[in-house]
C-alpha cells in the first residue's frame, strides 16, 4: 500500500435519492484510505442517483488498516476495494485472487518533491542529498530509476525512511526531497504554505505511466452482473462530474463537511478537470503490460503473468 497522508477514519453510507427507484442489493466497497477528493466519482454516482438506478445500495468504508481491504476482497468478505496499479501485481504475485475491474484515476499522481529553498532544480541536483521515502522496495526502485536518467545511482544519495511523514520531514529539513507526495494534494499544500515545491513527475524520468487509483474485485465476481452495474454507475458519476461539477461538489461536501477547507477544495479542483477515467471499465492493456514488465525487471514481482491474471475490462 502506497499512501502519503496521515490516516483519519471516515466512512459514508450511500443512500439512494428519494426520486430514484429503491436500491435492493447491497454492495460493499472498501476504500484505500480516508475519504478525500480522489473518491469524487463515487460520491457523484451517489449524488446523481446512478447507484440507485443500478439497483445497488453501496456502502463505502475507510479501513483502519489500509493493507487489509485487498485481503478481505480476496477472501470474499467485500465486493470490491480501491487500490493502486503497482500493488496489484504484488497481490497477484503472492497468490491473492483479485483483479482490476475498473479505474478511478487513470494517470499517476505521485511526485518526487523538493522545496524551492533547497536549490534543487534538476534530478542531477539530488547528488549528495537526502531523499525521504515511505515504502521499502517499490519507492527505492522509483528513486533509482529517476536518478538513472541523470546518470546517478542510489549510491549518490542518502535514503531516509520517513514513515509517511513526507511533508513534515521536508518542512523540518530532515531530508532534501521526498518521494510519494501527490501533485493533487501534498504538493498543493506545500504551495499554499508558501514553500515553492519543486516537483518531478516519475513518468518524465523513466518510470512507466500507471493508473493511480483502481477498483479490485475477487476473481469469482469480476464478470458478474452486480459488478457490471457498479462499474456502469461509476461511469455515470464521472459524467456527472463533468456536466454538473458544482452540484457534485455540493453533494460531496454534504456527505463530508469536514473536507470543506482550502486544501481539499483545491485538490478537488485539480482532480475534476481530467484525472478521472471517463470510461472506468475500459482497460489500457499496453499500460498494464508495460508496468508489469517494469515491476518484473526491477525484481518487485517474481513472475510476469499474462494480462488476464491481473486485469479485465468491464463492460456495462
URMO-V167153 format. One record per run of one state. SS is the DSSP state (H for helix, E for strand, L for the rest). FROM is the first residue (numbers start at 0). TO is the last residue. If there is no record, write none. Layout:
# URMO-V167153
ss | from | to
SS | FROM | TO
SS | FROM | TO
This chain:
# URMO-V167153
ss | from | to
L | 0 | 9
E | 10 | 12
L | 13 | 23
E | 24 | 29
L | 30 | 35
H | 36 | 46
L | 47 | 48
H | 49 | 52
L | 53 | 54
E | 55 | 60
L | 61 | 67
H | 68 | 73
L | 74 | 78
E | 79 | 82
L | 83 | 83
H | 84 | 92
L | 93 | 96
E | 97 | 104
L | 105 | 108
E | 109 | 114
H | 115 | 117
L | 118 | 121
H | 122 | 125
L | 126 | 128
E | 129 | 132
L | 133 | 136
H | 137 | 147
L | 148 | 152
H | 153 | 155
L | 156 | 156
E | 157 | 160
L | 161 | 164
H | 165 | 170
L | 171 | 175
E | 176 | 181
L | 182 | 184
H | 185 | 191
L | 192 | 195
E | 196 | 199
L | 200 | 200
H | 201 | 203
L | 204 | 211
E | 212 | 217
H | 218 | 220
L | 221 | 223
H | 224 | 242
L | 243 | 243
H | 244 | 254
L | 255 | 255
H | 256 | 258
L | 259 | 260
H | 261 | 271
L | 272 | 274
E | 275 | 275
L | 276 | 283
H | 284 | 296
L | 297 | 305
H | 306 | 308
L | 309 | 309
E | 310 | 310
L | 311 | 315
